[in-house]
């Protein structure tokens, strides 16, 4: 629009100059100049060609699209070079009645029954006491029993006894090395195996197991059992 206005003004000036060259110049004083009327015609801009069609660039997917859920990570398989776990230890033997019953010596006390099963079975050493008060006739193991105490002695060559290990059980089953359901056993295949919680080695030879028990209403029991360890 501004360019059109300049072209019209320039054309008027040139035309006036041409007319003045052909006609005598008349100058009139005192008369008010006629107002110049400038007609501005809005010339529409020439039609521009449509812009070229641009081929849109391919849109690359973002790392974590917001419109789609994030896929759940698939767990990777364990590497093939993972070292295999060592095999579990063999299950402990059943304490009773599969274990042999030991014969009692020097039995004392009263109003209580107590039976001892165990000894060396292969490379295993295990003992269990079954106790009831006042007796085990139709009574479960541990009926009216407060505690059972186990103490082991090694019999020396001169006949003396040397203490090697002791353990107290408060609930049935009453096991010399602890355990629930089935008694724990002591693996003696190693010649340097020690009695639990001590520095005393489980040596080959003769041993004495002393058991003392007490129950309700003054019930008590004590006795000794002989066994042998041989590898």
C-alpha positions as CSV (number, residue, x, y, z in Angstrom):
1,X,0.0,0.0,0.0
2,X,2.8,2.4,0.8
3,X,4.5,1.8,-2.5
4,X,1.3,2.5,-4.4
5,X,0.9,5.8,-2.6
6,X,4.5,6.9,-3.6
7,X,3.8,6.0,-7.2
8,X,0.7,8.1,-7.3
9,X,2.4,11.1,-5.8
10,X,5.3,10.9,-8.2
11,X,3.0,10.7,-11.1
12,X,1.1,13.8,-10.1
13,X,4.3,15.8,-9.7
14,X,5.6,14.8,-13.1
15,X,2.2,15.6,-14.7
16,X,2.1,19.1,-13.2
17,X,5.7,19.7,-14.4
18,X,4.7,18.8,-17.9
19,X,1.6,21.0,-17.9
20,X,3.6,24.0,-16.6
21,X,6.0,23.6,-19.5
22,X,3.3,24.0,-22.1
23,X,1.2,26.8,-20.4
24,X,2.1,30.3,-19.3
25,X,2.9,30.5,-15.6
26,X,0.2,32.3,-13.7
27,X,0.8,33.3,-10.1
28,X,-2.2,34.6,-8.2
29,X,-1.7,36.2,-4.9
30,X,-4.3,36.5,-2.2
31,X,-6.4,33.6,-3.3
32,X,-6.5,30.7,-0.9
33,X,-5.0,27.6,-2.5
34,X,-7.4,24.9,-3.3
35,X,-7.0,21.9,-1.0
36,X,-5.3,19.1,-2.8
37,X,-7.3,16.0,-2.8
38,X,-5.3,12.9,-2.9
39,X,-7.2,9.8,-3.7
40,X,-5.6,6.7,-2.5
41,X,-6.9,3.6,-4.1
42,X,-6.2,0.3,-2.3
43,X,-4.8,-1.9,-4.9
44,X,-4.9,-5.5,-3.9
45,X,-1.6,-7.2,-3.7
46,X,-0.9,-9.5,-6.5
47,X,-1.9,-13.0,-5.9
48,X,1.1,-14.9,-4.5
49,X,1.6,-18.5,-5.6
50,X,0.8,-21.0,-2.8
51,X,3.7,-22.0,-0.7
52,X,5.4,-25.2,-1.8
53,X,4.2,-28.3,0.0
54,X,6.9,-29.5,2.3
55,X,7.2,-33.1,3.0
56,X,7.2,-33.5,6.8
57,X,10.2,-35.2,8.3
58,X,9.6,-38.5,9.8
59,X,8.9,-38.2,13.5
60,X,11.3,-40.3,15.6
61,X,9.8,-42.1,18.5
62,X,10.8,-40.7,21.9
63,X,12.6,-42.8,24.4
64,X,9.6,-43.0,26.7
65,X,6.4,-42.1,24.7
66,X,3.8,-40.4,26.9
67,X,0.9,-41.8,25.0
68,X,1.8,-45.4,25.3
69,X,2.5,-47.4,28.5
70,X,6.1,-48.2,29.4
71,X,6.6,-51.9,28.6
72,X,7.4,-54.1,31.5
73,X,11.0,-55.2,31.6
74,X,11.3,-58.8,30.7
75,X,13.4,-60.7,33.3
76,X,16.7,-61.9,32.0
77,X,17.6,-65.5,32.2
78,X,20.2,-66.4,34.8
79,X,23.7,-66.6,33.3
80,X,24.8,-70.1,32.4
81,X,28.1,-69.8,34.3
82,X,26.4,-69.4,37.7
83,X,28.1,-71.8,40.0
84,X,25.8,-74.7,41.2
85,X,24.8,-74.7,44.8
86,X,26.3,-77.5,46.9
87,X,23.9,-80.4,47.5
88,X,22.0,-80.2,50.8
89,X,23.2,-82.3,53.7
90,X,21.6,-85.7,54.2
91,X,18.5,-85.7,56.3
92,X,19.0,-86.6,59.9
93,X,17.8,-90.1,60.9
94,X,14.6,-90.6,62.8
95,X,15.4,-90.6,66.5
96,X,12.9,-93.3,67.6
97,X,11.8,-96.0,67.3
98,X,14.2,-96.7,64.4
99,X,17.3,-96.1,66.6
100,X,18.4,-98.8,69.0
101,X,17.4,-98.6,72.6
102,X,20.2,-98.3,75.1
103,X,20.3,-100.4,78.3
104,X,20.3,-98.5,81.5
105,X,22.7,-98.7,84.4
106,X,22.5,-97.1,87.9
107,X,18.9,-96.0,87.5
108,X,17.4,-93.9,90.2
109,X,14.5,-91.4,91.0
110,X,10.8,-92.1,91.0
111,X,7.4,-91.3,89.5
112,X,8.9,-91.0,86.0
113,X,9.6,-93.2,83.0
114,X,12.5,-92.5,80.7
115,X,13.8,-94.5,77.7
116,X,17.0,-93.7,75.6
117,X,17.5,-94.4,71.9
118,X,20.5,-93.8,69.8
119,X,24.3,-94.3,69.4
120,X,26.5,-94.4,66.4
121,X,24.6,-95.1,63.2
122,X,27.1,-95.1,60.3
123,X,28.9,-91.8,60.5
124,X,26.3,-90.2,62.6
125,X,26.0,-89.9,66.4
126,X,22.5,-89.1,67.9
127,X,20.6,-89.7,71.1
128,X,17.0,-89.1,72.2
129,X,15.2,-89.6,75.5
130,X,11.5,-90.3,75.8
131,X,10.2,-89.2,79.2
132,X,6.8,-89.1,80.9
133,X,5.5,-88.6,84.4
134,X,4.4,-90.5,86.3
135,X,4.7,-93.1,83.5
136,X,4.4,-93.4,79.7
137,X,1.4,-95.7,79.8
138,X,-0.9,-94.0,77.2
139,X,0.8,-90.7,77.8
140,X,2.7,-88.6,75.1
141,X,6.4,-87.9,75.2
142,X,7.1,-85.0,77.6
143,X,3.9,-85.3,79.6
144,X,4.5,-83.5,83.0
145,X,8.2,-83.3,82.4
146,X,10.1,-80.1,83.1
147,X,13.6,-80.8,81.7
148,X,16.0,-83.5,80.5
149,X,19.8,-83.0,81.0
150,X,22.4,-84.9,78.9
151,X,26.1,-85.1,79.9
152,X,28.8,-87.1,78.1
153,X,32.0,-88.5,79.5
154,X,35.0,-90.2,77.8
155,X,36.1,-93.3,79.6
156,X,39.9,-93.2,80.0
157,X,42.3,-96.2,80.0
158,X,42.5,-96.2,83.8
159,X,38.7,-96.3,84.1
160,X,38.3,-92.6,85.1
161,X,35.7,-90.5,83.3
162,X,36.5,-87.2,81.5
163,X,33.7,-84.7,80.8
164,X,33.4,-83.8,77.1
165,X,29.9,-82.3,76.5
166,X,26.5,-81.4,78.1
167,X,23.1,-80.1,76.9
168,X,19.7,-79.5,78.5
169,X,16.3,-79.8,76.8
170,X,13.2,-78.2,78.1
171,X,10.6,-79.6,75.6
172,X,10.0,-82.8,73.8
173,X,11.6,-84.3,71.7
174,X,14.5,-84.5,74.2
175,X,17.6,-84.6,71.9
176,X,21.2,-84.7,73.0
177,X,22.2,-82.2,70.2
178,X,19.0,-80.3,70.0
179,X,16.4,-80.3,67.2
180,X,12.6,-80.2,66.8
181,X,10.6,-82.9,65.1
182,X,13.7,-85.0,64.4
183,X,16.8,-84.8,66.5
184,X,20.0,-83.2,65.2
185,X,22.8,-85.6,64.6
186,X,26.6,-85.2,64.8
187,X,28.6,-86.1,61.7
188,X,31.8,-87.9,63.0
189,X,33.3,-89.0,59.7
190,X,36.0,-86.3,60.2
191,X,38.5,-87.4,62.8
192,X,38.8,-83.8,64.0
193,X,35.0,-83.4,64.7
194,X,34.5,-81.7,68.0
195,X,31.7,-82.0,70.5
196,X,29.3,-79.0,69.8
197,X,30.4,-75.7,71.4
198,X,33.7,-77.2,72.7
199,X,37.3,-77.8,71.7
200,X,36.9,-81.5,72.7
201,X,37.5,-83.9,69.8
202,X,35.1,-86.8,69.3
203,X,37.7,-89.6,69.8
204,X,37.3,-93.2,69.1
205,X,36.6,-95.2,72.3
206,X,34.1,-95.9,75.1
207,X,31.8,-93.2,76.5
208,X,29.2,-92.9,79.2
209,X,26.0,-90.8,78.7
210,X,24.5,-89.6,82.0
211,X,20.8,-88.4,81.8
212,X,18.9,-86.6,84.6
213,X,15.3,-85.5,84.3
214,X,12.7,-83.9,86.6
215,X,9.0,-83.4,86.3
216,X,6.0,-82.2,88.1
217,X,5.0,-83.2,91.6
218,X,8.6,-84.1,92.5
219,X,9.0,-86.7,89.7
220,X,12.7,-87.4,88.8
221,X,14.8,-89.8,86.9
222,X,18.6,-90.4,86.4
223,X,20.6,-93.1,84.8
224,X,23.8,-93.9,82.8
225,X,24.2,-95.5,79.4
226,X,27.4,-96.9,77.8
227,X,28.2,-96.5,74.0
228,X,31.2,-96.7,71.8
229,X,32.5,-94.5,68.9
230,X,34.4,-96.4,66.2
231,X,35.4,-95.1,62.8
